[in-house]
């Protein structure tokens, strides 16, 4: 299991404080993948630039795809650029991969993401990590508006002990999601203005 898979399952299982779209989840998943690649030393950061290391198999198909997608020529890609490029359609890729792994050809409801069975190892690991309030998972979930209950018990999200590179990625995810929300807001305003012109308002 990877942070991205844990985040995907958490996003399906835990009610969000506000609705989020697949584009939001895709950006957060791209950030989760990068956190794992940094932890695995497949990449490292130089400021906000992603410097690839030696290629290595992670044991996870989608994370291996992420590693293979790294840009290995200078100038190296920024974390923000990686989030937008790798994140394109990533939530759908994780949904399809989870569906493909389901034994017995389980039938899925239309327009619903697949979810692992309650007793599956995947869900068990994600649930345990969420219950322990693991800082990376909690931070990524918080960026999606998924509360972890800390506000209720007076605790605050603690990322102080995380590596600087991980903190850089988490900040970039929060920034990209804020930018995406602003783009959507501008589009809504422009669409409303256009509709008003046609209605003669």
C-alpha positions as CSV (number, residue, x, y, z in Angstrom):
1,X,0.0,0.0,0.0
2,X,1.0,3.6,-0.6
3,X,0.1,7.0,0.7
4,X,-1.9,7.7,-2.4
5,X,-4.0,4.5,-2.0
6,X,-4.5,5.2,1.7
7,X,-5.7,8.7,0.7
8,X,-8.0,7.4,-2.0
9,X,-9.7,5.0,0.4
10,X,-9.9,7.6,3.2
11,X,-11.5,10.1,0.7
12,X,-14.1,7.5,-0.1
13,X,-14.7,6.4,3.6
14,X,-14.6,9.7,5.6
15,X,-17.2,12.4,5.0
16,X,-15.6,15.6,3.9
17,X,-16.4,18.9,5.5
18,X,-17.0,20.4,2.0
19,X,-17.5,18.7,-1.4
20,X,-14.5,18.1,-3.6
21,X,-14.2,17.1,-7.2
22,X,-12.1,14.5,-8.8
23,X,-9.7,17.2,-9.9
24,X,-9.0,18.0,-6.2
25,X,-8.5,14.4,-5.3
26,X,-6.2,13.9,-8.4
27,X,-3.9,16.7,-7.3
28,X,-3.7,15.4,-3.7
29,X,-3.0,11.9,-5.0
30,X,-0.1,13.2,-7.2
31,X,1.3,14.9,-4.0
32,X,0.9,11.6,-2.1
33,X,2.8,9.7,-4.8
34,X,5.6,12.3,-4.7
35,X,5.9,12.0,-0.9
36,X,6.4,8.3,-1.2
37,X,8.9,8.6,-4.0
38,X,10.9,11.0,-1.7
39,X,10.7,8.7,1.2
40,X,11.9,5.8,-1.0
41,X,14.7,8.0,-2.2
42,X,13.6,7.5,-5.8
43,X,13.7,11.3,-6.0
44,X,14.9,14.2,-3.9
45,X,14.1,17.9,-3.9
46,X,16.5,20.7,-4.6
47,X,14.4,23.7,-3.4
48,X,11.2,23.0,-5.3
49,X,12.8,21.0,-8.2
50,X,12.3,17.2,-8.4
51,X,15.7,15.5,-9.0
52,X,15.3,11.9,-10.0
53,X,17.5,9.2,-8.5
54,X,18.2,5.7,-9.7
55,X,15.1,4.0,-11.1
56,X,13.8,1.3,-8.7
57,X,10.7,-0.8,-8.5
58,X,8.4,0.2,-5.7
59,X,6.1,-2.9,-5.8
60,X,3.1,-0.7,-6.6
61,X,2.0,-0.4,-10.3
62,X,0.7,3.2,-10.1
63,X,3.7,4.4,-8.0
64,X,6.0,2.7,-10.5
65,X,4.2,4.6,-13.3
66,X,4.7,7.8,-11.3
67,X,8.5,7.1,-11.1
68,X,8.7,6.3,-14.8
69,X,6.9,9.6,-15.6
70,X,9.6,11.7,-13.8
71,X,11.4,14.2,-16.1
72,X,15.1,13.3,-16.0
73,X,16.5,16.2,-18.0
74,X,17.4,19.7,-16.9
75,X,15.7,21.9,-16.0
76,X,14.0,19.5,-13.7
77,X,10.3,19.8,-13.0
78,X,9.0,21.8,-10.1
79,X,6.7,20.2,-7.6
80,X,3.8,22.4,-8.7
81,X,4.3,21.4,-12.3
82,X,4.4,17.8,-11.3
83,X,1.1,18.0,-9.4
84,X,-0.7,19.4,-12.4
85,X,0.9,17.1,-15.0
86,X,0.8,13.8,-13.0
87,X,-2.5,14.7,-11.4
88,X,-4.5,14.8,-14.7
89,X,-7.1,12.1,-14.4
90,X,-5.2,10.4,-11.5
91,X,-8.3,9.8,-9.3
92,X,-9.9,7.8,-12.2
93,X,-6.7,5.8,-12.6
94,X,-6.8,4.8,-8.9
95,X,-10.5,3.9,-9.1
96,X,-9.9,1.7,-12.1
97,X,-6.9,0.1,-10.5
98,X,-8.8,-0.7,-7.3
99,X,-11.7,-2.1,-9.4
100,X,-9.3,-4.3,-11.4
101,X,-7.8,-5.7,-8.2
102,X,-11.2,-6.8,-6.8
103,X,-11.4,-10.6,-6.9
104,X,-14.3,-12.4,-8.4
105,X,-15.3,-9.6,-10.8
106,X,-17.4,-7.8,-8.2
107,X,-20.1,-5.7,-9.9
108,X,-19.9,-1.9,-9.2
109,X,-22.7,0.5,-9.1
110,X,-22.7,3.0,-12.0
111,X,-21.0,6.4,-11.3
112,X,-19.7,5.1,-8.0
113,X,-16.0,4.7,-7.0
114,X,-15.1,1.2,-6.0
115,X,-14.3,0.7,-2.4
116,X,-12.4,-2.2,-0.8
117,X,-14.4,-4.7,1.4
118,X,-14.5,-3.8,5.1
119,X,-12.2,-6.7,5.9
120,X,-9.7,-6.1,3.2
121,X,-6.0,-5.4,4.0
122,X,-6.1,-2.3,1.9
123,X,-8.9,-0.7,3.9
124,X,-7.5,-2.0,7.2
125,X,-4.2,-0.3,6.6
126,X,-5.8,3.0,5.5
127,X,-8.1,2.9,8.4
128,X,-5.3,2.3,10.9
129,X,-3.2,5.1,9.4
130,X,-6.1,7.5,9.6
131,X,-7.0,6.5,13.1
132,X,-3.4,7.1,14.2
133,X,-3.6,10.6,12.7
134,X,-0.5,10.1,10.6
135,X,0.6,13.6,9.7
136,X,1.1,13.2,5.9
137,X,-2.3,11.5,5.4
138,X,-4.0,13.9,7.7
139,X,-2.5,16.9,5.9
140,X,-3.5,15.7,2.5
141,X,-7.0,14.9,3.7
142,X,-7.3,18.3,5.3
143,X,-6.4,19.9,2.0
144,X,-9.5,18.1,0.6
145,X,-11.7,19.4,3.4
146,X,-11.8,16.1,5.3
147,X,-11.7,16.8,9.0
148,X,-9.8,14.5,11.3
149,X,-11.5,15.6,14.6
150,X,-8.5,17.5,15.9
151,X,-10.6,20.7,16.2
152,X,-13.0,18.9,18.5
153,X,-10.3,17.8,20.9
154,X,-8.1,20.9,20.8
155,X,-5.2,19.2,18.9
156,X,-3.6,20.8,15.9
157,X,-2.1,19.1,12.9
158,X,1.6,18.4,13.6
159,X,4.0,18.5,10.6
160,X,6.9,19.9,12.5
161,X,8.8,16.5,12.6
162,X,8.3,15.8,8.9
163,X,11.3,16.2,6.5
164,X,11.5,19.5,4.7
165,X,11.0,18.0,1.3
166,X,7.7,16.4,2.5
167,X,6.5,19.7,4.0
168,X,7.3,21.4,0.6
169,X,5.1,18.9,-1.2
170,X,2.3,19.3,1.2
171,X,2.4,23.0,0.9
172,X,2.4,22.7,-2.9
173,X,-0.7,20.5,-2.7
174,X,-2.5,23.1,-0.6
175,X,-1.4,25.8,-3.0
176,X,-2.5,23.9,-6.1
177,X,-5.9,23.2,-4.6
178,X,-6.4,26.8,-3.7
179,X,-5.4,27.8,-7.2
180,X,-7.9,25.3,-8.7
181,X,-10.7,26.6,-6.5
182,X,-9.9,30.2,-7.7
183,X,-10.0,29.1,-11.3
184,X,-13.4,27.5,-10.8
185,X,-14.7,30.6,-9.1
186,X,-13.5,32.8,-12.0
187,X,-15.2,30.5,-14.5
188,X,-18.4,30.6,-12.5
189,X,-18.4,34.4,-12.5
190,X,-17.6,34.6,-16.2
191,X,-20.3,32.0,-17.0
192,X,-22.8,34.0,-14.9
193,X,-21.9,37.2,-16.6
194,X,-22.2,35.7,-20.1
195,X,-25.6,34.2,-19.2
196,X,-26.8,37.6,-17.9
197,X,-25.8,39.3,-21.2
198,X,-27.8,36.8,-23.2
199,X,-30.8,37.3,-20.8
200,X,-30.5,41.1,-21.3
201,X,-29.7,41.8,-17.7
